[in-house]
Amino acid sequence: QVQLVESGGGLVQPGGSLRLSCAASAFTSDYYTIGWFRQAPGKEREGVSCINSNDGSTYYADSVKGRFTISRNNAWNTVYLQMNSLKPEDTGVYYCAADNLPGGYGCYVEPLLYGYWGQGTQVIVSS
């Protein structure tokens, strides 16, 4: 059973930074993609970023490009989302998700393609 556990959320002032972590375990596939998604109150879940363990490709939503950075540890069992220059509109519950996406290469954040999800961590950006 694949398990994903997020941590690192919290309350931060606009312009501040947070680093989220996603600890992953029990993958049965050699290659997989881990994505970060967020959901604000009353809004649909949106893809934020992802990274593919096969080719290392990454993706960022336009809303976070240049402010967020996705990375991983050498063992590929923890993926991080460094969030800088945070804005109030970044507020939401952040989820990490994982799966072996079709094709095995590249990286995209279509929620329906991810079968494994963490429980989420709350991020609040407010003064």
MARLUMMI-251777 format. One record per residue (C-alpha): residue number from 1; residue in one letter; x, y, z. Coordinates in steps of 0.1 Angstrom, whole numbers, padded with zeros to 4 digits. Layout:
// residues N
+-----+---------+-------+-------+-------+
| num | residuo |    c1 |    c2 |    c3 |
+-----+---------+-------+-------+-------+
| NUM |       a |     X |     Y |     Z |
...
+-----+---------+-------+-------+-------+
This chain:
// residues 127
+-----+---------+-------+-------+-------+
| num | residuo |    c1 |    c2 |    c3 |
+-----+---------+-------+-------+-------+
|   1 |       q |  0000 |  0000 |  0000 |
|   2 |       v |  0015 |  0033 | -0011 |
|   3 |       q |  0016 |  0058 |  0016 |
|   4 |       l |  0021 |  0096 |  0013 |
|   5 |       v |  0025 |  0119 |  0043 |
|   6 |       e |  0027 |  0156 |  0039 |
|   7 |       s |  0041 |  0180 |  0065 |
|   8 |       g |  0054 |  0216 |  0068 |
|   9 |       g |  0022 |  0236 |  0064 |
|  10 |       g |  0014 |  0265 |  0087 |
|  11 |       l |  0006 |  0302 |  0090 |
|  12 |       v |  0029 |  0326 |  0073 |
|  13 |       q |  0028 |  0363 |  0064 |
|  14 |       p |  0026 |  0374 |  0028 |
|  15 |       g |  0061 |  0374 |  0013 |
|  16 |       g |  0072 |  0346 |  0036 |
|  17 |       s |  0084 |  0311 |  0029 |
|  18 |       l |  0074 |  0275 |  0037 |
|  19 |       r |  0088 |  0242 |  0028 |
|  20 |       l |  0064 |  0213 |  0024 |
|  21 |       s |  0076 |  0177 |  0025 |
|  22 |       c |  0059 |  0146 |  0011 |
|  23 |       a |  0073 |  0113 |  0026 |
|  24 |       a |  0065 |  0084 |  0002 |
|  25 |       s |  0067 |  0047 |  0009 |
|  26 |       a |  0058 |  0013 | -0005 |
|  27 |       f |  0059 |  0021 | -0042 |
|  28 |       t |  0056 | -0010 | -0063 |
|  29 |       s |  0066 |  0007 | -0095 |
|  30 |       d |  0102 |  0015 | -0104 |
|  31 |       y |  0092 |  0049 | -0117 |
|  32 |       y |  0066 |  0073 | -0106 |
|  33 |       t |  0056 |  0109 | -0106 |
|  34 |       i |  0048 |  0129 | -0075 |
|  35 |       g |  0027 |  0159 | -0078 |
|  36 |       w |  0016 |  0187 | -0055 |
|  37 |       f | -0019 |  0200 | -0056 |
|  38 |       r | -0038 |  0225 | -0035 |
|  39 |       q | -0074 |  0233 | -0028 |
|  40 |       a | -0087 |  0266 | -0015 |
|  41 |       p | -0121 |  0268 |  0002 |
|  42 |       g | -0149 |  0267 | -0023 |
|  43 |       k | -0125 |  0260 | -0052 |
|  44 |       e | -0115 |  0230 | -0072 |
|  45 |       r | -0083 |  0212 | -0066 |
|  46 |       e | -0055 |  0226 | -0088 |
|  47 |       g | -0022 |  0212 | -0098 |
|  48 |       v |  0008 |  0231 | -0085 |
|  49 |       s |  0039 |  0212 | -0094 |
|  50 |       c |  0052 |  0177 | -0101 |
|  51 |       i |  0084 |  0158 | -0106 |
|  52 |       n |  0090 |  0125 | -0125 |
|  53 |       s |  0115 |  0100 | -0110 |
|  54 |       n |  0122 |  0085 | -0144 |
|  55 |       d |  0136 |  0115 | -0163 |
|  56 |       g |  0136 |  0142 | -0136 |
|  57 |       s |  0112 |  0164 | -0155 |
|  58 |       t |  0093 |  0190 | -0136 |
|  59 |       y |  0063 |  0212 | -0141 |
|  60 |       y |  0050 |  0243 | -0124 |
|  61 |       a |  0017 |  0260 | -0127 |
|  62 |       d |  0019 |  0296 | -0141 |
|  63 |       s |  0006 |  0309 | -0108 |
|  64 |       v |  0037 |  0296 | -0089 |
|  65 |       k |  0064 |  0296 | -0115 |
|  66 |       g |  0095 |  0315 | -0102 |
|  67 |       r |  0083 |  0313 | -0066 |
|  68 |       f |  0080 |  0275 | -0059 |
|  69 |       t |  0106 |  0249 | -0064 |
|  70 |       i |  0100 |  0211 | -0063 |
|  71 |       s |  0129 |  0188 | -0054 |
|  72 |       r |  0136 |  0154 | -0039 |
|  73 |       n |  0161 |  0136 | -0018 |
|  74 |       n |  0186 |  0111 | -0032 |
|  75 |       a |  0165 |  0081 | -0022 |
|  76 |       w |  0135 |  0095 | -0040 |
|  77 |       n |  0114 |  0088 | -0009 |
|  78 |       t |  0108 |  0125 |  0001 |
|  79 |       v |  0097 |  0153 | -0022 |
|  80 |       y |  0098 |  0189 | -0012 |
|  81 |       l |  0080 |  0220 | -0023 |
|  82 |       q |  0099 |  0251 | -0014 |
|  83 |       m |  0074 |  0280 | -0015 |
|  84 |       n |  0088 |  0315 | -0015 |
|  85 |       s |  0072 |  0350 | -0018 |
|  86 |       l |  0039 |  0335 | -0006 |
|  87 |       k |  0007 |  0354 | -0014 |
|  88 |       p | -0027 |  0352 |  0002 |
|  89 |       e | -0040 |  0334 | -0029 |
|  90 |       d | -0016 |  0305 | -0021 |
|  91 |       t | -0037 |  0297 |  0009 |
|  92 |       g | -0052 |  0262 |  0008 |
|  93 |       v | -0048 |  0226 |  0017 |
|  94 |       y | -0018 |  0212 | -0001 |
|  95 |       y | -0018 |  0175 | -0011 |
|  96 |       c |  0009 |  0154 | -0025 |
|  97 |       a | -0001 |  0126 | -0049 |
|  98 |       a |  0018 |  0099 | -0067 |
|  99 |       d |  0014 |  0074 | -0095 |
| 100 |       n |  0030 |  0059 | -0125 |
| 101 |       l |  0017 |  0082 | -0152 |
| 102 |       p |  0010 |  0070 | -0187 |
| 103 |       g |  0040 |  0070 | -0209 |
| 104 |       g |  0065 |  0069 | -0180 |
| 105 |       y |  0081 |  0102 | -0190 |
| 106 |       g |  0072 |  0138 | -0184 |
| 107 |       c |  0052 |  0153 | -0157 |
| 108 |       y |  0017 |  0167 | -0156 |
| 109 |       v | -0008 |  0175 | -0129 |
| 110 |       e | -0041 |  0161 | -0139 |
| 111 |       p | -0056 |  0149 | -0106 |
| 112 |       l | -0075 |  0120 | -0122 |
| 113 |       l | -0042 |  0104 | -0132 |
| 114 |       y | -0030 |  0101 | -0096 |
| 115 |       g | -0042 |  0071 | -0076 |
| 116 |       y | -0024 |  0077 | -0043 |
| 117 |       w | -0029 |  0108 | -0022 |
| 118 |       g | -0018 |  0121 |  0011 |
| 119 |       q | -0040 |  0136 |  0038 |
| 120 |       g | -0030 |  0172 |  0031 |
| 121 |       t | -0014 |  0200 |  0050 |
| 122 |       q | -0029 |  0234 |  0056 |
| 123 |       v | -0011 |  0265 |  0043 |
| 124 |       i | -0025 |  0299 |  0054 |
| 125 |       v | -0009 |  0331 |  0040 |
| 126 |       s | -0022 |  0360 |  0060 |
| 127 |       s | -0011 |  0391 |  0078 |
+-----+---------+-------+-------+-------+
